Amino acid sequence: MSVFSEYKERFILEPRTGSGLRKCQLGAIWALKSYFILNTPEVAALISLPTGSGKSAIMMAACFELNLKKILIIEPSKVLRTQISEQFYNLEILKRIGCLSEDFPKVKVFEVKHIQSTDKWAEIFQEHDVIVAHPNSISPYYKKVFPISAELIDAIFMDEAHH
């Protein structure tokens, strides 16, 4: 079971103590939740916020609020790939603002650094809740890159999508 669904009751979207999420972050979460009421999987949801507004916290909160189990995060650079992997592993942002307690368990995160086979993808998704990749390491456009089966993923977050 995914840490996000197993411990969903421990996540507090609007905590009474701590700073909590900012208004723009809460607005993004509520907009995302209302989007899923429409139940239209043919169209992707888009959240566009300026640099520094806290998109990482929104991605983390969305995992709890949308009952996600397996998430693929696409990052445009190796530096951002490593950074978001570490942030999701610890969920430090959500702990710091009071949405999670300090003793919340670590998230099973896999940072894709090498091309994986089709069989390996299933194993990776079985053992991890969050997979973080650079587009070149998962795009079937490139030779010898095996696509990830859509059945393995609940959501794809395209961080810095303008890249």
Beta strands, then each sheet from edge to edge (+ up, - down):
strand 1: 71-74
strand 2: 109-111
strand 3: 130-133
strand 4: 155-158
sheet 1: 2+ 3+ 1+ 4+
end
